[in-house]
Amino acid sequence: MNLEWYRIFLYTARSGSLTKAAQQLHITQPSVSYSIKQLEDTLGAKLFDRLSKGVSLTREGQSLYDYVEQSFAILDAGEKRLQSLQRLTAGELRIGASGPVIRHMLLPSLDRFHAAYPDVRIRLTQGKTAEISGKLQEGSLDLGMVHLPLADPELAVRPLFSIQDCFVVGEAYRKLAQAGRPVAAIRLTKLPLLLLSPGSSTRRFVEGWLQTQGVAAEADIELGSMDMLVEMARRGYGAAFVTRAFVRRELAGGQLFELPLAEPIPPRMIGVASRKAASLPLAAERFMTMLAEAAISE
């Protein structure tokens, strides 16, 4: 069936005139008559009664008209919805990240995005890198900010920010931090260690780094939040493994002290991941551009 036949049928029914329908559609009257005839022949029903001054719907034509009108109204609504998505006056942004990444890296760009496109609904999920990658694979997230390296054949990953990890302590261990002597890995393991819970990419990273130094990580306190690690370190419970940028304020304010290490910790990367097999929604594409711009300005 030719969709244009139905459009011509709709305009003819509304105007009650082949001539007016032709004028409104910017085609010739014979083209309108031909299309109506083709539609009637295909459907096997007479749709219009020809009058001296125009046309009127038959009973069968009126029954068809109700459905055609609804169908074109739905199509029109769909086009307007698509235009709204293109202008980012509608739609949603589904993104996930860990708590510290949300607070220190995601929020600045998210604030700019929300200010520029207030009608886009933001759906934010907090979780570990493994959890975020799982949600990306199942399609419940469009973008995920994750710790690298992340080897997953189903995900496309773009590196964004370089981060530097460190061990920090509170006032109770201040002398060790300011003694002027680097702290060896074996000495670190003699301290109470405050680490993120097992399974996190950060926990795996610090365990791997300690193993390269010939020692094993044995956590005295395991927590699921870096903010809680910072608080416990500040209160004197031991040395917390954290990202330096996330504790910049506490270090500057003298609430925390960074331990100088004999062997430097290599930097890591934070990246943004998405599914390879799925096209990004326009909102997600625009936000990824904002993230890339923020990374360049760092």
C-alpha positions in Angstrom: 0.0 0.0 0.0 1.2 3.5 -0.8 1.3 5.8 2.2 0.8 8.8 0.0 -2.6 7.5 -1.1 -3.7 7.6 2.5 -2.3 11.1 2.9 -4.3 12.3 -0.2 -7.4 10.5 1.2 -7.0 12.3 4.5 -6.7 15.8 2.9 -9.6 15.1 0.6 -11.8 13.9 3.4 -10.9 17.0 5.5 -11.5 19.5 2.7 -14.4 17.7 1.0 -12.9 18.7 -2.3 -10.5 17.2 -4.7 -9.4 20.6 -5.9 -8.7 21.9 -2.4 -6.8 18.7 -1.5 -4.7 19.2 -4.6 -3.9 22.8 -3.7 -3.0 21.9 -0.1 -0.7 19.0 -1.2 0.7 21.0 -4.1 -0.2 18.4 -6.7 -2.6 18.3 -9.6 -6.3 17.4 -9.2 -5.9 14.4 -11.6 -3.2 13.1 -9.3 -5.6 13.3 -6.4 -8.4 11.6 -8.4 -6.0 8.8 -9.5 -4.7 8.2 -6.0 -8.2 7.9 -4.6 -9.2 5.5 -7.4 -6.1 3.4 -6.7 -6.9 3.2 -3.0 -10.5 2.3 -3.6 -9.6 -0.4 -6.1 -7.0 -1.8 -3.7 -9.3 -1.8 -0.7 -12.3 -3.0 -2.8 -14.6 -0.3 -1.3 -16.0 3.1 -2.4 -14.6 5.8 -0.1 -16.2 9.0 -1.5 -19.5 10.0 -3.1 -18.9 12.5 -5.9 -21.2 15.5 -5.5 -21.8 18.5 -7.7 -19.7 20.6 -5.3 -17.0 18.3 -4.0 -17.0 14.9 -2.3 -18.3 13.3 0.9 -17.2 10.2 2.7 -19.2 7.0 2.3 -19.9 5.0 5.4 -16.9 2.8 4.6 -14.8 5.9 3.9 -15.8 7.4 7.3 -14.7 4.1 9.1 -11.4 4.2 7.3 -10.9 8.0 8.0 -11.0 7.5 11.8 -8.0 5.2 11.6 -6.1 7.1 9.0 -6.5 10.3 11.0 -5.1 8.6 14.2 -2.3 7.1 12.2 -1.1 10.3 10.8 -1.5 12.0 14.2 0.8 9.4 15.7 3.4 9.8 12.9 3.3 13.6 13.4 3.8 13.1 17.1 6.7 10.8 16.4 8.3 13.4 14.1 7.9 16.1 16.7 9.4 13.8 19.3 12.4 13.1 17.1 12.9 16.8 16.6 12.8 17.4 20.3 15.4 14.7 20.8 17.6 16.3 18.2 17.3 19.7 19.8 17.8 18.0 23.2 14.6 19.4 24.6 13.6 15.9 25.5 15.1 12.5 26.1 17.3 11.1 28.8 21.0 10.6 29.7 21.7 7.3 31.4 25.2 7.3 32.9 27.0 5.4 35.7 30.2 5.8 37.7 31.7 5.1 41.1 31.0 7.6 43.9 34.3 9.4 43.9 34.4 9.7 40.1 30.9 11.1 40.2 31.8 13.7 42.8 35.2 14.8 41.5 35.1 14.1 37.8 31.5 13.6 36.5 29.6 16.4 38.3 31.4 19.4 36.8 30.4 18.2 33.2 27.0 17.0 34.4 26.3 20.5 35.9 27.2 22.1 32.5 25.0 19.6 30.6 22.1 20.1 32.9 22.3 23.9 32.7 22.5 23.7 28.9 19.7 21.0 28.4 17.4 21.2 31.4 14.7 19.2 29.7 16.9 16.1 29.3 16.2 13.7 32.1 19.4 12.5 33.9 19.5 9.0 35.2 22.7 8.5 37.3 23.8 5.1 38.7 26.5 4.6 41.2 28.6 1.4 41.2 32.0 -0.2 40.8 33.6 -0.5 37.4 32.5 -4.1 37.1 28.9 -3.2 37.9 28.9 -0.3 35.5 30.3 -2.4 32.7 27.6 -5.0 33.4 24.9 -2.5 33.2 26.3 -1.2 29.9 26.3 -4.7 28.4 22.7 -5.2 29.4 21.6 -1.9 27.9 20.4 -0.2 31.1 23.2 2.5 30.7 24.3 4.5 27.7 27.7 5.7 29.2 29.9 4.6 32.0 32.9 6.2 33.6 35.2 3.4 34.5 38.7 2.7 35.7 41.2 1.5 33.0 42.3 -0.9 31.8 39.0 -2.5 31.1 39.2 -5.4 28.6 35.7 -6.1 27.4 35.1 -7.0 23.7 31.5 -5.7 23.9 32.5 -2.2 25.1 34.2 0.7 23.4 36.3 2.6 25.8 37.8 6.1 25.4 40.5 7.2 27.9 39.7 10.6 29.5 41.5 11.5 32.7 44.8 10.5 34.2 44.7 10.0 38.0 47.4 9.4 40.6 46.8 7.3 43.7 48.6 7.6 47.0 48.6 6.5 50.6 47.4 9.1 53.1 47.3 9.2 56.9 45.9 11.4 59.6 47.6 13.3 62.5 48.4 10.0 64.3 50.9 9.1 61.6 52.0 12.6 60.7 55.6 12.0 61.7 56.0 9.1 59.3 54.7 11.3 56.5 57.0 14.1 57.3 60.1 12.2 58.4 61.8 12.9 55.1 62.5 9.3 54.3 60.6 7.3 51.6 58.4 4.6 52.9 59.1 1.2 51.4 56.3 -1.2 50.5 57.3 -3.6 53.2 57.0 -0.8 55.8 53.5 0.0 54.4 52.3 -3.5 55.2 53.3 -3.0 58.8 50.8 -0.2 59.0 47.0 -0.7 59.3 45.9 -0.6 55.7 42.5 1.0 54.8 41.4 -0.3 51.4 38.3 -0.4 49.3 36.4 -3.7 49.4 37.5 -6.7 47.3 36.3 -6.7 43.7 36.8 -3.1 43.0 39.2 -2.1 40.3 41.0 0.2 42.8 41.5 -2.7 45.2 42.8 -5.0 42.4 45.2 -2.2 41.3 46.8 -1.6 44.7 47.1 -5.4 45.3 48.9 -5.7 42.0 51.2 -2.8 42.8 52.1 -4.3 46.2 52.7 -7.7 44.6 55.3 -6.0 42.2 57.1 -4.9 45.4 57.1 -8.5 46.7 54.5 -8.0 49.4 50.9 -8.9 49.9 48.1 -6.5 50.8 46.3 -7.4 54.0 43.6 -4.8 54.8 42.8 -4.0 58.4 39.7 -2.1 57.3 37.7 -2.7 54.1 35.1 -0.2 53.0 32.9 0.3 50.0 33.3 4.1 50.0 36.5 6.1 49.4 34.9 8.9 51.4 34.8 6.5 54.4 38.4 5.5 53.8 39.3 9.2 54.0 37.4 9.7 57.2 38.9 6.7 58.9 42.4 7.8 57.9 41.7 11.3 59.2 40.7 9.8 62.5 44.0 7.9 62.8 43.0 4.3 61.9 45.8 3.8 59.4 47.0 4.5 55.8 44.3 4.7 53.2 44.8 4.1 49.5 43.0 6.9 47.7 43.2 9.0 44.6 45.2 12.1 45.3 42.8 14.5 43.4 40.0 13.2 45.6 41.7 14.4 48.8 43.3 17.6 47.5 41.3 19.7 50.0 42.2 17.6 53.0 45.9 17.5 52.1 46.0 21.3 51.6 44.1 21.8 54.9 46.5 19.6 57.0 43.8 17.0 57.8 45.6 14.3 55.8 49.3 13.7 55.0 50.6 11.8 52.0 53.2 9.1 52.7 56.3 9.5 50.5 56.9 6.2 48.8 60.2 4.5 47.9 58.7 3.1 44.8 56.2 5.5 43.0 52.7 4.3 42.2 52.1 4.4 38.4 49.2 6.6 37.2 45.9 5.2 36.1 43.3 6.3 33.6 39.6 7.0 33.9 37.7 6.4 30.7 34.2 6.6 29.3 32.7 3.3 28.0 29.7 2.5 25.8 28.3 -0.5 24.0 30.0 -1.2 20.6 26.8 -2.7 19.1 24.5 0.2 20.0 24.3 3.7 18.6 24.5 6.4 21.3 21.4 8.5 21.9 22.0 12.2 20.9 22.0 13.2 24.6 24.8 10.7 25.4 26.8 11.8 22.3 26.6 15.5 23.4 27.6 14.6 27.0 30.5 12.5 25.8 31.7 15.6 23.8 31.5 17.6 27.0 33.6 15.0 28.9 36.2 15.1 26.2 36.4 18.9 26.3 36.7 18.7 30.1 39.6 16.2 29.8 41.4 18.4 27.3 41.1 21.4 29.6 42.6 19.4 32.6 
